[in-house]
Amino acid sequence: MAFPGTTGQFVTAAEWNTMLQAIGLNGVTAPGWVDAQSAWVYVSASSFKVVGANVTARYPVGTKLSCTDAAATKYFYVVSSAYAASDTTVTITGGSDYTLSGGTITNPRYSYVTNPQGFPGSFAFTPGYSGWAATPTMTGFLSVEGKKLTVWLSVTGTSNNVVTAVATPFTITQTIAGTLVCRVQDNGGAAAAGLCYAAASSATLTFYKDLGAGAFTGSGTKSVWLAATLPI
């Protein structure tokens, strides 16, 4: 079946692109991906900028990104974007799997869909931590869908503080207290149920040793395990 266009029976390439633009699909370069249409300029291992334009609306938190950097395809989530001094700076995370190298960034693409071609199901990441005497043994994975962050954490080491906290790359947008049940170990004892507290406008997750929000012991082996979905 032919589609009518202004030049005859068939739609021209320009008309087709106009229709795609109207529904947000112009620039599609691979299933689920849209060409960024603006160059990404390296700022740091976890940020780039778009020069001379305010494109913060294009890069809200959780947007999936893809680019070619150091001869490799890399993937990221948007952590935040801000416009200042005529440029948009986009802060990103690829966990510990992907960072920007400092070279020229090519093939910049973005996506809002659930599963764009090639995008990983999760990223490994190294959590920030507080309350352990030395670097604890840590395992972390994260994934983002829309404005929801899902994290899987395991942190074990020697306690040096009653306060126990772990940080993710994303800022939590709502306070969640008393409902995030996790698994914990305090002072080398048996594993038990504990609580995790998430405060609005913070990336820090605070842990308690029991369901009564008791503080951990400031010595001995301390562990926390968490699988949770949080608003970002």
N, C-alpha and C positions, 0 to 999 in steps of 0.2 A: 504494500500500500504506500503510495507516494504522499508526501506532506507538502502542501502548497506554500510557496514563498512569494516574495514580491517580484522576483525576476522570472517566474515561471512555475512549472509544476513542482520543482524540487527546491528545498531550502538550501541557500548558500551557506558556506562555512561561517561567514560573518553573522548571518541570521541565526544559525544554530548556536553559535557562541553567545549571542545576545539572549537567547532563550535559556541557555544553561546558566548564564549570569543571573537572570531573574530568579532562578530557584537555587542559587548558591552552588552550582556544580561546574561553573567554568573553571578551567585550569586543572581539572582532574587528570593526574598523570599515572595513577595506578589505582586499583580497587581500594576505595576508602580514603585516598589522599588527594589533597588540593595543593597545587603549586602556590608557594607563599607570595609570589609576584613582587617581592621586595627582598633585596640582599640582606643576609645576616652577617654582621661584622663582629668578629671575636672581641669579647671584653675580658672574660676569664674562663676557667675550666667549666664553670657552671652558669655562664650568662653570655648573651650576645645583644647587639643593638640593631635597630632599624633606623637608619639615619634620615633625618628631615621629615619624619611623619609620625603622627599619633595613631598607632595601630593596636592600642591596648585592647580594643573591642575584639580584635582578631585572636588575641592570646589570653583568654581568661584562664584561671587556675584549672588544672586538670587536662588542658588541651594536649593532645598527643602530637609529637614532632618527629620528623625524620630528616636526615641530611647526610651528605657525604663529607667526611672530614678525615684527613690523614689516610686517604685512599680506602676508607671503610665506611659502610653504612652504619649510622648510629641513630639511636632512638632515645627520646626524652619525654618527660612530662613538664608542662609549665607549672612553676611554683608561684610566680607572680609576674606582673608586668607594670611598668610605670613610665609615664611620659614626663620628660624634663629637658630643658635646654634644646628643644627642637628634635630630640631623639626619643625613641621608645627602647627602654632596656628590659629585656626578658630574662628572668631568673629561671633556671631549669634544673631538673635532676634526672639522671639516668642511673641513680643509685651508685653502686660501685662497679656497675657493668659498663657505663658509658660516660665519658667526659669529653669536652672540646680540647683540641690539641694546641690551638693557637695559630694554626694555618688558615688558609682560605676555605671558607665553608661554601659548598656547592649543593645543588639539588635540594634547596630548603622546601619542606612540605609540612602541612599541618592537617589534623583530622579531629573531628568531633564524634566519629562513629565508634562503636564498641570494639570492632576487631579489624582495623585497617590492615592491609596486606603486609606481612612481615613483622608486625609489632609484637614484642614479647608479652607473654601473659603476666609476668611479674619481673621486677628488678631486685637483685640482691642489694642490700645496703648495710652500712656500718652505723648503728645507732650512736648518738651522743649518750653520755651516761654520767651519773653523779651518785656517790654513795659507796663506791668500791675503792679499795686501797690501791689497786693497780689496775692496769687494763684487764677487764674481765674477758672471759671467753664469750663471744657474741655471734649470733646468727640472726639475720634480719632479711625479710622480703617485704616488698610493698607492691601494690597495684592501685590504680585510680580509675574510677568510672564516673564521669560527670563530676559532681562535687562530693564524692564519697571516696575516702582513703581506706584501704584495707591493709592492715599490717600483721605480720607474723614475727614474733620476737622470742629469742631465748638468750638470756644474759646470766652468767654465772661467774662468781669470783669471791674475793674476801671482802667483807663489809668493813668500812671505816666510818660509817655515819648512820644514824637512825633514819635519815631521810634517803629515800631511794627513788631515783628518777631516770627516765630514758627519753631521748628526744628523737623525733622524726624530721624529715626535711620540710614538712608542711605545717602551716599554722592551723590549729583547730578553731572552728568558728563558733562552737557552742559548748558551754560547760556541761560535762557529763560526770555526775558524781553518784556513787553508790550502786551503779547498775552494771559496770564493767567487771565481771568476775573473771579472775585469772588464776593461774597456778603459781605458787611461791614456795620457797624454802628459806627458813630463817635459822641462823646460827647452827648450821649443819644438821638441823632436825629433819623430820620427815616432810615430804611435799604436802601442801595443804591448799585449800581455797583461800584466795586473797582478793583484794580490790585494786582496781586501777582508776585513777581520777584524771580527767582531762579538763583543763580550764580553757575558756574562750580566749582567743587572741594569743595563744601560746602553742608552741610545738612540743612542750614538755608533758610527758605522762608520768604521774606520780603513783607509786605502788605502796600498798599496805599489806602487812603480813597475815591479816585475817579478815573475816567479813565484818568485824567490828571496827575496822580502820585503825588497827593498832600499828605502832611504829616498829620497824625492824630493829634488831639488835645491832649495835655498832661494832661487832666483831664476828668472827666465824664465817663459814661459807654462807653466801646469800645468793639466791637464784630467783628470777622471775621469768614466766612464760606467758605470752599473750597472743591471742588471735582475735582481732576486733575490727569493726568498720566504724569510721569516724567521719564527721562532717568537716569539710574544708572549704 
